[in-house]
Amino acid sequence: MILLDAITQVLTEADEPLHVADITERILGQGLWQTKGKTPAATVGARLYTDIRDRGEDSPFVQTAPGTFSLKDKQPKGNKEIDSRQGGDTPEASATAKNSFTSCAEMVLERFADQKPMHYREITKRAIEQGWLTTKGKTPEATMYAVILTEIKRQQERGEQPRFRQMGNGLVALNKWTRRGLTASIDLHNERVRQELHNRLLAMPPGKFEKLVSILLARMGFDSIEVTKTSGDGGIDVRGVLTVAGSVRIKMAVQAKRWKPAKHVQAPTVQQVRGSLGAHEQGLIITTSDFSAGARQEAIQPNKTPIGLINGEQLVGLLMEHGIGVKRTAQYLFEIEDEHFPSREQSDS
């Protein structure tokens, strides 16, 4: 299925606007679209932004909140955007505002599982019964399990502690319940690697940092990548082109900011990048620090070209996911399954 057709089907089935991350989860979970790209949500978001920008009133899509979209012919029942990067994102709020499968799964496990693994079918059933999850899909259980496994894989690839843990036989638990021994040591080690990688980014000369950004873009599927000259570039450091579905070409202009964590990117920088864009270009700012609230708001101003923002934490995650500056070692961790070998306490009772 063509990507825009898949997006349309998901938004048609939804009872409210959906965040790009949730649109992507449902598309992949229902098998409506396949991709070998490492950042499918970025591709979905770029395709939506491009369609709205290029087709204007003829586009069937509308942006209702930061990163959130709906179909024009549907009356949105709520478009409150919960952005976890700005705080205040509880599982309950996220599930209600964005209708996320993973947020609903987290809420069910917190509320009903009593810190014990629960089958994904039971998780889905509870979420629907509580009214937290609304879907018209024919296989919500399969979608639930698919998006949970996808999130686990993505977070592991980035060296992050997964929110969920796959326990086998369709059982799922929250990872924070079972962190102990070697598993906890691995999480701690990976967190130290993430911090060291961030420190090394801060120590890089600006030119080498821009080159690193160009390498990252290449690993993410961009081609025609060019590191611009140090002057006369209007603030743009790297340019590249992302080809989607073999025909849609998205031009990306990137500004790379190797700044210390205390120095946040402000709204004027976002305005500068937008003003430096060429014809049909999208803008992206990558920084080792973070963005002010004003910069985030400026990036998604209505009737203006949206500017993508990647902060230091997200940058480290992308570098680890794509194996840039780190190497992934495979170790096998064995644990006893109580299903086949009950513990001594269970045997004696």
C-alpha positions, -999 to 999 in steps of 0.1 A, spaced: 0 0 0 12 35 -8 22 54 23 -4 82 20 -31 56 15 -20 38 46 -20 70 66 -55 78 53 -68 44 64 -54 48 99 -68 83 104 -101 72 90 -104 44 116 -93 67 144 -119 87 165 -95 116 171 -63 131 157 -32 110 161 4 118 168 29 108 141 44 81 163 10 65 168 1 67 131 34 49 124 27 23 150 -7 14 135 5 14 99 34 -10 107 13 -30 133 -15 -36 107 9 -44 79 -4 -16 58 31 -4 48 66 -18 49 99 0 51 136 -9 57 143 26 70 156 31 105 133 61 112 98 53 99 81 79 120 103 106 105 93 94 70 56 95 79 59 129 94 78 143 65 53 129 40 24 145 59 41 179 62 51 178 25 16 169 13 0 197 34 26 222 22 26 213 -15 -12 206 -19 -25 233 4 -63 232 6 -64 201 -17 -46 180 9 -70 157 29 -48 161 60 -47 188 86 -22 194 115 -42 199 147 -13 201 172 25 197 173 32 164 154 -5 155 154 -27 151 123 -63 143 113 -84 142 81 -101 174 72 -135 158 67 -135 144 103 -146 165 133 -118 161 159 -130 151 193 -100 164 210 -66 176 199 -47 182 231 -11 175 225 9 158 253 46 163 246 67 141 270 98 162 262 81 192 279 69 172 310 35 162 323 31 131 302 14 104 323 3 71 308 -33 80 313 -30 114 297 -10 101 268 -35 73 261 -64 97 262 -48 124 241 -30 103 215 -47 69 217 -14 52 218 -13 14 220 19 14 241 6 41 265 -25 20 270 -4 -11 276 16 7 302 -15 19 320 -31 -15 320 1 -31 334 4 -5 361 -33 -7 371 -42 -44 368 -11 -66 366 1 -65 402 37 -65 389 32 -98 371 35 -105 334 2 -102 315 -7 -116 281 -10 -91 253 -45 -102 245 -56 -95 281 -38 -61 280 -57 -52 248 -90 -64 263 -86 -44 295 -76 -13 276 -107 -15 254 -130 -23 283 -117 8 302 -123 30 272 -86 39 271 -81 24 236 -104 30 208 -98 13 175 -118 1 145 -90 -23 134 -100 -59 131 -69 -72 149 -62 -49 178 -45 -77 198 -20 -83 170 -14 -45 166 -8 -42 204 18 -70 204 35 -57 173 39 -21 185 52 -33 219 79 -55 203 88 -27 179 93 -3 208 114 -28 227 137 -34 196 140 3 189 150 12 225 174 -17 227 191 -5 195 195 29 210 210 16 242 180 27 262 162 8 289 131 -5 272 98 4 289 84 -32 283 100 -66 286 90 -96 265 86 -126 288 78 -153 262 45 -170 252 29 -136 246 35 -123 281 46 -87 287 59 -69 318 72 -35 327 109 -36 327 112 -16 359 96 -46 377 123 -71 367 155 -50 366 180 -70 387 214 -86 385 230 -87 351 201 -69 334 204 -39 357 241 -39 352 237 -38 314 213 -9 317 237 10 339 266 2 315 246 14 285 237 46 303 273 53 310 281 48 273 254 72 263 268 98 287 304 93 274 292 95 238 275 128 246 306 141 263 327 133 232 302 151 210 307 182 231 345 179 227 344 177 188 355 206 166 326 221 148 337 209 114 340 173 126 306 175 143 290 187 110 307 157 92 293 134 118 258 147 112 263 141 75 273 104 83 242 101 104 220 114 76 235 88 53 228 60 77 192 73 80 187 68 43 196 103 29 217 107 -2 232 136 -22 246 148 11 267 179 11 285 197 40 282 234 31 310 259 33 317 276 65 305 310 53 277 321 30 254 291 39 228 311 57 232 290 88 228 257 70 256 232 76 244 200 58 220 193 30 207 160 18 178 143 0 156 115 13 138 95 -13 106 78 -1 89 50 -20 113 54 -49 96 86 -62 90 112 -34 122 133 -28 124 153 4 151 179 5 165 185 40 186 215 52 203 209 85 218 232 110 242 215 135 247 231 169 275 217 191 264 235 222 269 228 259 238 214 277 231 247 296 228 267 263 194 260 247 186 268 211 162 297 210 133 308 187 155 332 165 177 303 155 146 284 142 135 315 123 170 318 108 169 282 95 134 287 81 145 318 63 175 300 48 155 272 32 156 268 -5 127 258 -28 108 228 -15 133 223 14 125 210 49 145 223 78 161 204 107 181 216 137 204 190 155 220 201 187 240 185 215 220 207 240 182 212 239 155 236 227 137 263 246 99 263 248 98 292 225 120 274 199 97 244 200 66 265 195 83 285 167 92 252 150 55 243 145 40 277 138 9 272 116 11 283 79 49 282 81 73 255 70 78 232 101 113 228 114 124 194 128 142 195 161 166 168 175 181 175 209 212 160 225 195 130 241 178 121 208 210 126 189 229 101 211 200 76 207 202 79 169 240 75 168 237 43 189 208 30 169 228 34 137 261 22 151 280 54 148 307 58 173 297 27 192 297 -11 185 270 -35 196 280 -67 214 257 -97 214 255 -116 247 230 -144 256 213 -141 289 196 -172 302 169 -172 329 147 -200 344 111 -201 332 87 -210 360 63 -225 335 86 -256 332 106 -255 363 87 -242 394 107 -225 421 114 -243 455 87 -223 472 62 -234 445 73 -270 448 70 -271 486 36 -255 487 
